[in-house]
Amino acid sequence: MMLAKSCMGIIVASVLFTGQAIAFKTTAKQAFVYDLQSKQILFNKMGTDLMYPASMTKIMTAYVVFDALRRGKISADDKMYVSRKAWKMGGSRMFLKDDTSETVDKLIKGLIIQSGNDSAVVLAEGISGTEENFAELMNDTAKRLGMKNTNFTNSTGWPDNNQYTTAWDLVILSDAIRRDFPEYYYLWAEKTYTYNNIKQGNRNPLLYMNIGVDGLKTGYTEASGYGLTASAVKNDRRIIFVLNGMRSKNERKEQGAALVREFLFNYRNTLVVKAGEVLEQAPISMHYGKKIPLLSIDDIYISKKITTNTDNKVLIEYKSPITAPIKIGDEVGKIIIQQVDKAGNPVQNIYYPLYAGEDVRKNNLFGRVVSFVLSTLFGTP
């Protein structure tokens, strides 16, 4: 019987550092780097502090629009009305014309590639009637995805003291939009889009540098500073990262590129535990002589800097004996990946869930009595 994998989104490997912290430095006020394969946080600078998302808000706007498409609430060919409110929006625009209509397909491209505030409002009003109602959908979606420190009041990222998020929450959102709507993910890497005879370039500077970045979104307001939520891939490794609070476009570009060079090119992932590999056979309470396999549902990779001189040691931690009843896939303990230096001293511990590999029913009364007698006489086998 195969174990069912979780579809709840990002799972963070719990890390206990006992050695030196990563020496990477950035001028960004907030920075967060996450490795999708190892599920490790590679860098965290005020990543859970509240910040203004600016136009990075449009990642959530796009998520809600994609969800409406999938549910059949709207279609790509539907036309949505351009209200005066949408037409009058300042900041970045796709230059929609007042009192006209445009297809959802073109509005999405204007939203993602051109960062159109006007297209964001048109989509919000077209789906929910008002932007305020659409913001409620955004917040419901944020809660469902596990974005615990986020609140939206509009679809554009227009300055509002009550619209806030964290770098960590934007990583959760970015992974979700890539995972849940892969058919639309290519749009985040499109470099130009022409609408109304106006050609505009994607504002993500890292797309033009050929360093593996294939999305997602920049942002800027006076209150937030210059920000960037991005994803980059090399071979089988993908990182998602957020930088915010920088002082200029050039600083955003330089800091983003430096982060990619450090955490994508200077790190490698090593497979240390295979999915389904039995790590131990654990005794079952009141089931004398019966044991249950303990394992990981997923492959476990460890991210390490190429120059790091450490080895990996796999340990497990659980309460023995395991208490029945238990179902396959139940979490019963922890897998500890201990990184040790050449002298054998622990540098850091990284924790992953340990799962039951079989179903075990509660023993009947006779079986429990027999098990109790045997374990009393002979101990746990």
The 8 nearest C-alpha neighbors of each residue, nearest first, counted from 0:
[[1, 2, 357, 327, 356, 3, 358, 328],
 [2, 0, 3, 327, 275, 356, 4, 328],
 [1, 3, 328, 4, 0, 296, 327, 356],
 [4, 2, 1, 5, 328, 296, 327, 6],
 [3, 5, 2, 6, 296, 297, 328, 1],
 [4, 6, 7, 3, 8, 10, 296, 9],
 [7, 5, 8, 4, 9, 3, 178, 10],
 [6, 8, 5, 9, 144, 10, 145, 143],
 [9, 7, 6, 10, 175, 144, 171, 5],
 [8, 10, 11, 171, 7, 174, 38, 35],
 [11, 9, 38, 8, 12, 7, 39, 5],
 [12, 10, 38, 13, 39, 9, 40, 351],
 [11, 13, 39, 38, 351, 350, 14, 349],
 [12, 14, 350, 349, 11, 15, 351, 39],
 [15, 13, 349, 348, 12, 350, 16, 347],
 [14, 16, 348, 347, 349, 17, 13, 350],
 [17, 15, 347, 18, 14, 348, 346, 20],
 [16, 18, 347, 346, 15, 345, 19, 348],
 [19, 17, 346, 16, 347, 20, 345, 15],
 [18, 20, 21, 17, 16, 346, 22, 347],
 [19, 21, 22, 18, 16, 17, 23, 42],
 [22, 20, 23, 19, 42, 41, 24, 18],
 [21, 23, 20, 24, 19, 42, 25, 261],
 [24, 22, 21, 25, 261, 42, 258, 20],
 [25, 23, 22, 26, 21, 27, 258, 44],
 [24, 26, 27, 254, 23, 30, 28, 258],
 [25, 27, 28, 245, 24, 254, 250, 244],
 [28, 26, 245, 25, 29, 244, 243, 242],
 [29, 27, 244, 243, 26, 30, 245, 45],
 [28, 30, 45, 243, 27, 44, 46, 242],
 [31, 29, 242, 44, 241, 46, 43, 27],
 [30, 32, 43, 241, 46, 240, 42, 166],
 [33, 31, 240, 42, 41, 40, 239, 43],
 [32, 34, 40, 239, 238, 41, 39, 240],
 [35, 33, 238, 39, 38, 36, 37, 237],
 [36, 34, 38, 237, 37, 238, 33, 236],
 [35, 37, 38, 34, 236, 300, 237, 268],
 [36, 38, 300, 39, 301, 34, 35, 302],
 [39, 37, 35, 11, 34, 12, 36, 10],
 [40, 38, 37, 12, 34, 41, 33, 11],
 [39, 41, 33, 42, 32, 34, 38, 43],
 [40, 42, 32, 33, 39, 34, 43, 262],
 [43, 41, 32, 31, 40, 44, 33, 30],
 [44, 42, 31, 46, 30, 45, 32, 41],
 [43, 45, 30, 46, 29, 31, 42, 28],
 [46, 44, 29, 48, 47, 43, 30, 28],
 [45, 47, 166, 44, 31, 43, 167, 29],
 [46, 48, 165, 45, 167, 166, 49, 168],
 [49, 47, 45, 46, 165, 50, 29, 166],
 [48, 50, 165, 164, 163, 47, 51, 148],
 [49, 51, 163, 164, 165, 52, 48, 223],
 [50, 52, 163, 223, 53, 164, 162, 49],
 [53, 51, 55, 56, 163, 164, 54, 50],
 [52, 54, 156, 218, 55, 219, 51, 220],
 [55, 53, 218, 156, 56, 57, 155, 52],
 [54, 56, 57, 218, 52, 53, 216, 58],
 [55, 57, 54, 156, 58, 52, 59, 53],
 [58, 56, 60, 55, 59, 54, 155, 61],
 [59, 57, 61, 56, 60, 55, 62, 216],
 [58, 60, 62, 57, 61, 56, 63, 137],
 [61, 59, 57, 63, 58, 62, 154, 64],
 [60, 62, 64, 58, 59, 63, 57, 65],
 [63, 61, 59, 65, 64, 60, 176, 66],
 [62, 64, 66, 60, 61, 65, 67, 59],
 [63, 65, 61, 67, 66, 62, 60, 68],
 [66, 64, 68, 62, 67, 63, 61, 69],
 [65, 67, 63, 69, 68, 64, 62, 70],
 [66, 68, 64, 72, 70, 65, 69, 73],
 [69, 67, 65, 71, 73, 66, 70, 74],
 [68, 70, 66, 71, 67, 65, 72, 73],
 [69, 71, 67, 68, 72, 66, 73, 65],
 [72, 70, 68, 73, 69, 67, 74, 66],
 [73, 71, 67, 70, 68, 74, 69, 126],
 [72, 74, 68, 71, 67, 77, 75, 126],
 [75, 73, 77, 76, 68, 71, 72, 103],
 [74, 76, 104, 103, 77, 102, 73, 68],
 [77, 75, 74, 102, 103, 78, 104, 73],
 [78, 76, 74, 102, 75, 103, 79, 73],
 [77, 79, 102, 101, 100, 103, 76, 80],
 [80, 78, 100, 101, 125, 102, 77, 81],
 [79, 81, 100, 99, 82, 121, 101, 78],
 [82, 80, 99, 98, 100, 121, 97, 85],
 [83, 81, 85, 84, 98, 80, 86, 97],
 [82, 84, 86, 85, 97, 87, 81, 98],
 [85, 83, 82, 87, 86, 88, 120, 81],
 [84, 86, 117, 82, 120, 83, 88, 87],
 [85, 87, 83, 97, 84, 88, 117, 82],
 [88, 86, 84, 85, 83, 89, 117, 97],
 [89, 87, 85, 86, 117, 116, 84, 90],
 [90, 88, 87, 91, 116, 92, 117, 86],
 [91, 89, 92, 88, 116, 115, 157, 117],
 [90, 92, 115, 116, 114, 89, 93, 113],
 [93, 91, 115, 94, 116, 117, 90, 114],
 [92, 94, 115, 109, 95, 113, 194, 117],
 [95, 93, 92, 96, 195, 117, 194, 86],
 [94, 96, 93, 86, 97, 117, 81, 118],
 [97, 95, 99, 94, 98, 86, 81, 100],
 [96, 98, 86, 99, 81, 83, 82, 95],
 [99, 97, 81, 82, 96, 80, 83, 100],
 [100, 98, 81, 97, 80, 96, 101, 95],
 [99, 101, 80, 79, 81, 78, 98, 102],
 [102, 100, 78, 79, 103, 80, 106, 99],
 [103, 101, 78, 104, 77, 76, 105, 79],
 [102, 104, 75, 106, 105, 77, 107, 76],
 [105, 103, 75, 102, 107, 106, 76, 108],
 [106, 104, 108, 107, 102, 103, 109, 101],
 [105, 107, 103, 109, 118, 108, 104, 110],
 [108, 106, 110, 104, 109, 105, 103, 111],
 [109, 107, 105, 111, 110, 106, 112, 104],
 [108, 110, 113, 106, 107, 115, 93, 112],
 [109, 111, 114, 115, 107, 108, 118, 113],
 [112, 110, 108, 114, 109, 113, 107, 187],
 [113, 111, 201, 108, 109, 114, 110, 189],
 [112, 114, 109, 115, 111, 110, 201, 93],
 [115, 113, 110, 111, 112, 91, 109, 116],
 [116, 114, 92, 110, 93, 118, 117, 91],
 [115, 117, 119, 92, 155, 118, 91, 88],
 [116, 118, 85, 115, 120, 119, 92, 88],
 [117, 119, 121, 115, 106, 120, 116, 110],
 [120, 118, 116, 122, 117, 121, 154, 155],
 [119, 121, 123, 117, 85, 122, 118, 124],
 [122, 120, 118, 124, 123, 119, 81, 125],
 [121, 123, 125, 119, 120, 124, 126, 118],
 [124, 122, 120, 130, 126, 133, 121, 125],
 [123, 125, 128, 129, 121, 127, 130, 126],
 [126, 124, 122, 123, 79, 128, 121, 127],
 [127, 125, 123, 124, 128, 122, 133, 73],
 [128, 126, 133, 124, 129, 132, 125, 123],
 [129, 127, 124, 125, 126, 132, 130, 123],
 [130, 128, 124, 132, 131, 127, 133, 123],
 [129, 131, 133, 123, 132, 124, 153, 134],
 [130, 132, 134, 129, 133, 153, 152, 135],
 [133, 131, 135, 129, 134, 130, 127, 136],
 [132, 134, 130, 136, 127, 135, 131, 123],
 [135, 133, 137, 131, 152, 136, 132, 153],
 [134, 136, 138, 132, 133, 137, 139, 131],
 [137, 135, 139, 133, 134, 138, 140, 132],
 [136, 138, 134, 140, 135, 139, 141, 133],
 [137, 139, 141, 135, 140, 136, 151, 150],
 [140, 138, 136, 142, 141, 137, 135, 143],
 [139, 141, 143, 137, 138, 142, 136, 144],
 [142, 140, 138, 146, 144, 139, 143, 137],
 [141, 143, 145, 139, 140, 144, 146, 138],
 [142, 144, 140, 141, 145, 139, 146, 138],
 [145, 143, 141, 142, 146, 140, 8, 172],
 [144, 146, 142, 143, 147, 141, 171, 168],
 [147, 145, 168, 141, 142, 144, 148, 149],
 [146, 148, 145, 149, 142, 168, 141, 144],
 [149, 147, 164, 146, 165, 150, 168, 49],
 [148, 150, 164, 163, 147, 146, 165, 151],
 [151, 149, 162, 163, 138, 164, 152, 161],
 [150, 152, 162, 134, 153, 138, 137, 163],
 [151, 153, 134, 162, 131, 161, 150, 154],
 [154, 152, 134, 155, 151, 130, 156, 131],
 [155, 153, 60, 119, 156, 120, 57, 134],
 [156, 154, 157, 116, 153, 119, 57, 54],
 [155, 157, 53, 54, 56, 154, 158, 52],
 [156, 158, 155, 53, 159, 153, 54, 220],
 [159, 157, 156, 160, 53, 220, 162, 222],
 [160, 158, 161, 162, 157, 152, 156, 163],
 [159, 161, 162, 158, 163, 51, 152, 222],
 [162, 160, 159, 163, 152, 150, 151, 158],
 [163, 161, 151, 150, 159, 160, 152, 51],
 [164, 162, 51, 150, 50, 149, 52, 161],
 [163, 165, 149, 49, 50, 148, 52, 51],
 [166, 164, 49, 168, 47, 167, 50, 48],
 [165, 167, 46, 169, 168, 241, 31, 47],
 [166, 168, 170, 165, 169, 46, 47, 31],
 [169, 167, 146, 171, 165, 170, 166, 172],
 [168, 170, 172, 166, 171, 167, 173, 165],
 [169, 171, 173, 167, 168, 172, 174, 239],
 [172, 170, 168, 169, 174, 173, 175, 9],
 [173, 171, 169, 175, 170, 174, 176, 168],
 [174, 172, 170, 176, 175, 171, 169, 177],
 [173, 175, 177, 171, 172, 176, 178, 170],
 [176, 174, 178, 172, 173, 177, 179, 171],
 [175, 177, 179, 173, 178, 180, 174, 62],
 [176, 178, 174, 181, 175, 180, 179, 184],
 [179, 177, 175, 176, 180, 181, 174, 8],
 [178, 180, 176, 175, 177, 181, 174, 182],
 [179, 181, 182, 176, 177, 183, 178, 184],
 [182, 180, 184, 177, 183, 178, 179, 176],
 [183, 181, 180, 184, 185, 177, 179, 186],
 [184, 182, 181, 185, 180, 186, 65, 187],
 [183, 185, 181, 186, 182, 177, 187, 180],
 [186, 184, 187, 188, 183, 189, 182, 213],
 [187, 185, 189, 184, 188, 183, 111, 112],
 [186, 188, 214, 215, 185, 189, 184, 111],
 [189, 187, 213, 214, 186, 185, 190, 206],
 [190, 188, 186, 187, 191, 112, 185, 201],
 [189, 191, 201, 200, 188, 112, 192, 206],
 [192, 190, 200, 199, 201, 189, 112, 198],
 [191, 193, 199, 198, 112, 194, 200, 113],
 [194, 192, 198, 197, 196, 199, 191, 195],
 [193, 195, 196, 197, 198, 192, 93, 94],
 [194, 196, 197, 193, 94, 95, 93, 198],
 [197, 195, 194, 193, 198, 94, 199, 192],
 [198, 196, 193, 194, 195, 199, 94, 93],
 [197, 199, 193, 192, 196, 194, 191, 200],
 [200, 198, 191, 192, 113, 193, 197, 201],
 [199, 201, 191, 190, 202, 192, 113, 198],
 [200, 202, 190, 112, 203, 191, 113, 199],
 [201, 203, 204, 200, 217, 113, 216, 112],
 [202, 204, 201, 205, 217, 206, 216, 215],
 [205, 203, 206, 252, 202, 207, 208, 201],
 [204, 206, 208, 207, 203, 212, 252, 256],
 [207, 205, 204, 212, 208, 203, 213, 188],
 [206, 208, 205, 209, 204, 190, 203, 210],
 [209, 207, 205, 210, 206, 204, 212, 211],
 [210, 208, 211, 207, 206, 212, 205, 213],
 [211, 209, 208, 212, 205, 259, 231, 206],
 [212, 210, 231, 232, 209, 233, 213, 206],
 [211, 213, 231, 230, 206, 210, 214, 205],
 [212, 214, 188, 231, 230, 206, 211, 187],
 [215, 213, 187, 188, 229, 230, 212, 216],
 [214, 216, 229, 187, 228, 230, 213, 188],
 [217, 215, 228, 55, 227, 203, 214, 229],
 [216, 218, 227, 226, 203, 55, 228, 54],
 [219, 217, 54, 226, 53, 55, 225, 227],
 [218, 220, 225, 53, 224, 226, 223, 54],
 [219, 221, 223, 222, 224, 53, 158, 218],
 [220, 222, 224, 223, 219, 225, 158, 53],
 [221, 223, 220, 224, 51, 158, 219, 244],
 [224, 222, 51, 220, 244, 221, 219, 225],
 [225, 223, 244, 245, 219, 221, 220, 222],
 [224, 226, 219, 245, 244, 243, 218, 246],
 [227, 225, 243, 218, 242, 217, 244, 219],
 [226, 228, 217, 242, 241, 216, 218, 229],
 [227, 229, 241, 216, 215, 240, 217, 242],
 [230, 228, 215, 214, 240, 239, 227, 241],
 [229, 231, 239, 214, 212, 238, 213, 240],
 [232, 230, 212, 211, 238, 237, 213, 239],
 [231, 233, 237, 211, 236, 238, 234, 212],
 [232, 234, 236, 235, 211, 237, 263, 231],
 [233, 235, 236, 232, 237, 211, 263, 231],
 [236, 234, 233, 237, 232, 36, 268, 35],
 [237, 235, 233, 232, 234, 36, 238, 35],
 [238, 236, 232, 231, 35, 34, 233, 235],
 [237, 239, 34, 231, 33, 230, 35, 240],
 [240, 238, 230, 33, 229, 32, 170, 231],
 [239, 241, 32, 31, 229, 228, 33, 230],
 [242, 240, 228, 31, 30, 166, 227, 229],
 [241, 243, 30, 227, 226, 29, 27, 228],
 [244, 242, 226, 29, 27, 245, 225, 28],
 [243, 245, 224, 28, 27, 225, 223, 226],
 [246, 244, 225, 27, 224, 243, 247, 251],
 [245, 247, 224, 225, 250, 244, 248, 251],
 [248, 246, 250, 249, 245, 225, 251, 224],
 [249, 247, 251, 250, 252, 225, 246, 245],
 [248, 250, 252, 247, 251, 253, 246, 254],
 [249, 251, 253, 247, 252, 248, 254, 245],
 [252, 250, 248, 254, 249, 253, 255, 245],
 [251, 253, 249, 255, 250, 254, 204, 256],
 [254, 252, 250, 256, 255, 251, 257, 249],
 [253, 255, 257, 251, 256, 252, 250, 258],
 [254, 256, 258, 252, 257, 253, 251, 259],
 [257, 255, 259, 253, 258, 254, 252, 260],
 [258, 256, 254, 260, 255, 259, 253, 261],
 [257, 259, 261, 255, 256, 260, 262, 254],
 [260, 258, 256, 263, 261, 262, 257, 255],
 [261, 259, 264, 257, 258, 263, 262, 256],
 [260, 262, 265, 258, 259, 263, 264, 257],
 [261, 263, 259, 266, 265, 260, 264, 258],
 [264, 262, 259, 260, 266, 265, 261, 238],
 [263, 265, 260, 266, 261, 262, 259, 267],
 [264, 266, 261, 262, 304, 305, 263, 260],
 [267, 265, 304, 305, 303, 262, 264, 263],
 [266, 268, 303, 302, 305, 304, 269, 265],
 [267, 269, 302, 301, 300, 303, 270, 266],
 [268, 270, 300, 301, 271, 267, 302, 303],
 [269, 271, 300, 299, 272, 301, 268, 298],
 [270, 272, 300, 299, 269, 273, 301, 311],
 [273, 271, 299, 298, 270, 274, 276, 300],
 [274, 272, 298, 276, 275, 299, 271, 297],
 [275, 273, 298, 297, 296, 295, 276, 272],
 [274, 276, 294, 295, 296, 277, 273, 297],
 [275, 277, 273, 274, 294, 278, 295, 272],
 [278, 276, 294, 293, 279, 292, 275, 280],
 [277, 279, 294, 293, 276, 280, 292, 315],
 [278, 280, 293, 277, 292, 281, 294, 291],
 [281, 279, 292, 291, 290, 293, 282, 278],
 [280, 282, 290, 291, 279, 292, 283, 320],
 [283, 281, 290, 320, 289, 321, 291, 284],
 [284, 282, 321, 320, 286, 290, 322, 289],
 [283, 285, 322, 320, 286, 321, 323, 282],
 [286, 284, 367, 370, 287, 283, 371, 362],
 [287, 285, 283, 284, 289, 370, 288, 362],
 [288, 286, 370, 289, 285, 374, 373, 283],
 [287, 289, 380, 286, 290, 282, 379, 283],
 [290, 288, 286, 287, 282, 283, 291, 281],
 [289, 291, 282, 281, 280, 283, 288, 292],
 [290, 292, 281, 280, 357, 293, 282, 356],
 [293, 291, 280, 356, 277, 279, 355, 281],
 [294, 292, 355, 279, 356, 354, 277, 278],
 [295, 293, 277, 354, 278, 275, 276, 353],
 [294, 296, 274, 297, 353, 275, 354, 276],
 [295, 297, 274, 275, 294, 2, 4, 354],
 [298, 296, 274, 295, 299, 273, 275, 4],
 [297, 299, 274, 273, 272, 300, 296, 270],
 [300, 298, 272, 271, 270, 297, 37, 273],
 [301, 299, 270, 37, 269, 271, 268, 298],
 [300, 302, 269, 268, 37, 303, 270, 299],
 [303, 301, 268, 267, 37, 266, 300, 269],
 [304, 302, 266, 267, 305, 301, 268, 307],
 [303, 305, 266, 307, 306, 265, 267, 302],
 [304, 306, 266, 307, 265, 267, 303, 308],
 [305, 307, 304, 308, 265, 303, 266, 309],
 [308, 306, 304, 305, 309, 303, 340, 310],
 [307, 309, 306, 340, 310, 341, 305, 339],
 [310, 308, 340, 339, 307, 338, 341, 311],
 [309, 311, 339, 338, 340, 312, 308, 341],
 [312, 310, 338, 337, 336, 339, 313, 309],
 [311, 313, 337, 336, 338, 314, 310, 339],
 [312, 314, 336, 335, 337, 311, 315, 334],
 [315, 313, 335, 334, 336, 312, 316, 337],
 [316, 314, 334, 335, 333, 317, 313, 332],
 [315, 317, 333, 332, 334, 314, 318, 335],
 [318, 316, 332, 319, 331, 333, 315, 353],
 [317, 319, 320, 321, 316, 332, 331, 322],
 [320, 318, 321, 317, 282, 281, 283, 284],
 [319, 321, 282, 283, 284, 318, 322, 281],
 [322, 320, 283, 319, 284, 282, 318, 323],
 [321, 323, 284, 283, 320, 324, 325, 285],
 [324, 322, 325, 361, 360, 359, 321, 284],
 [323, 325, 360, 361, 359, 322, 326, 358],
 [324, 326, 323, 359, 358, 360, 329, 327],
 [327, 325, 358, 329, 328, 359, 357, 324],
 [326, 328, 357, 358, 356, 355, 329, 2],
 [327, 329, 355, 354, 2, 326, 356, 330],
 [330, 328, 354, 355, 326, 327, 331, 325],
 [331, 329, 354, 353, 332, 328, 352, 355],
 [330, 332, 354, 353, 329, 317, 355, 333],
 [333, 331, 317, 353, 316, 330, 352, 354],
 [334, 332, 353, 352, 316, 351, 315, 335],
 [333, 335, 315, 351, 353, 350, 352, 314],
 [336, 334, 350, 314, 315, 349, 313, 337],
 [337, 335, 313, 349, 312, 348, 314, 311],
 [338, 336, 348, 312, 311, 335, 347, 339],
 [337, 339, 311, 347, 346, 310, 345, 309],
 [340, 338, 345, 344, 343, 346, 310, 309],
 [339, 341, 309, 343, 342, 344, 310, 308],
 [340, 342, 343, 309, 339, 308, 310, 344],
 [343, 341, 340, 344, 339, 345, 309, 310],
 [344, 342, 339, 340, 341, 345, 310, 338],
 [343, 345, 339, 340, 342, 346, 341, 338],
 [346, 344, 339, 347, 338, 343, 337, 340],
 [345, 347, 18, 17, 339, 338, 344, 340],
 [348, 346, 16, 17, 338, 15, 345, 337],
 [349, 347, 337, 15, 336, 14, 335, 338],
 [348, 350, 14, 336, 13, 335, 15, 337],
 [349, 351, 335, 13, 334, 12, 14, 333],
 [350, 352, 334, 333, 12, 335, 353, 349],
 [353, 351, 333, 334, 332, 330, 354, 350],
 [354, 352, 333, 332, 334, 295, 330, 331],
 [355, 353, 330, 294, 328, 329, 331, 293],
 [354, 356, 293, 327, 328, 329, 357, 292],
 [355, 357, 292, 327, 293, 328, 354, 294],
 [358, 356, 327, 355, 291, 326, 359, 292],
 [359, 357, 326, 327, 325, 360, 356, 324],
 [360, 358, 325, 324, 323, 326, 357, 361],
 [361, 359, 324, 323, 362, 325, 358, 326],
 [360, 362, 324, 323, 363, 359, 325, 285],
 [363, 361, 366, 367, 360, 286, 364, 285],
 [362, 364, 366, 365, 367, 361, 368, 360],
 [365, 363, 367, 366, 368, 362, 369, 361],
 [366, 364, 368, 367, 363, 369, 362, 370],
 [365, 367, 369, 363, 368, 364, 362, 370],
 [366, 368, 285, 370, 364, 365, 369, 362],
 [367, 369, 371, 365, 370, 366, 364, 372],
 [370, 368, 366, 372, 371, 367, 373, 365],
 [371, 369, 287, 367, 373, 285, 368, 372],
 [372, 370, 368, 374, 369, 373, 375, 367],
 [371, 373, 375, 369, 370, 374, 376, 368],
 [374, 372, 376, 370, 375, 371, 377, 369],
 [373, 375, 378, 377, 371, 379, 376, 372],
 [376, 374, 372, 373, 378, 377, 371, 379],
 [377, 375, 373, 374, 378, 372, 371, 379],
 [376, 378, 374, 373, 375, 379, 380, 372],
 [379, 377, 374, 375, 376, 380, 373, 287],
 [378, 380, 374, 377, 287, 282, 288, 375],
 [379, 288, 378, 287, 377, 282, 374, 289]]
